Amino acid sequence: MLTIILWLLSAAPAGAEPLAASGGGSGGNWAALLGAAIAVGASSLAAAIAVAYTGAAALAALSERPELFGRAMVIVGLAEGIAIYGLVVAVLLIGKA
């Protein structure tokens, strides 16, 4: 997978210089955009895993004690915060690009 990404980043149209050698223009900010994509993708994946585990635990707790609904939803919401942090990092990186 990493090999394909590196190959795509180094590929250039006929007669054009590669992105790594351009240094500026439209291809100069590819690293910041790639970092933003990785930040959003990784944080969304981590948030999905966290919500899966906390959601399952919250449902198990609610089946025994229904009065824990508010606390359980707060914990599941905190797990969603991971994705928001990744989005904030991506916005900062795109702002620097």
N, C-alpha and C positions, 0 to 999 in steps of 0.2 A: 504494500500500500504506500509506504513512504517512498519507495522507488518511483512509483507512478506519479506521485505528487511532485517530486523533484524533477522528473522528466518533463512534466507539464509546465513547471515554472521556468525551465531552461529552454523550452521550445519557443521558437520565434517564427513569424511568417517569413516567406522568401524575401530576401533583400533587406530585412530588418535585423538589428542587433538584438541579442538576447536580453531578457529583463535584468539579469544580474550585471550586465555591462552597460546598461543605459544610464544609470546613475541619476536620472531625473525624468521629468516629463510624466507621461501617463504610467510608466512602468516602475517608477522610482519608489512608490509606496506599497509595493506588493508585500513586503514583510509585515508592515503594520496591519494590512488587511488580512493576511494569513493568521496573524496573531489574534485578531479580533474574531475570526471564524473559529479558531481553536478554543478561544475563551468561551464563546457562546455554546459551542458544541459540547465541550467537556463539562461545563457547568450544568447544562441541561441534562446530560446523561447522568451526572452525579445527583442532581435533584430528583430525577425520575427514580433512581435506585433508592434514595432516601425516603421519598414519598411512598414507595412500595412497601418498605419495611415498617415505617411508622404508621402508615395507613392500616396495614394488617394488624399491627399491635393495638392500634386504637380501636379497630372493630372488635378485636378479642376482648379488650377491656370494657367496651360498651355493652357487650353481650352479658357481662356479669354485673356491671354497675352503670346503668344508663345515666346517672347524674354526672358522670365524668365527660360528658359530651363537649363542654366548653374547653376543658383542659386538653382533651385529645385533639381538637381542631387547631388549637394554638400550636401544638407540637408539630402537626402536619404542615401548618402554615410556615413554621420556622424552617422546615426542610425545603419548602419552595423558595425561601430566601436565597438559597445557593444559586439558583438560576438568575435571580435578579442581580446578584453580585457579578456574575459573568457578563450580564448585559451591560452593567455600568462600566466594567473594564473594557468591553468592546467599544462602547461609545467614546471613552477616553482615548483609546488607540486610534479610532477613526478620526477623531478630532486632531490628533497629532500628525496624521498622514497627509 
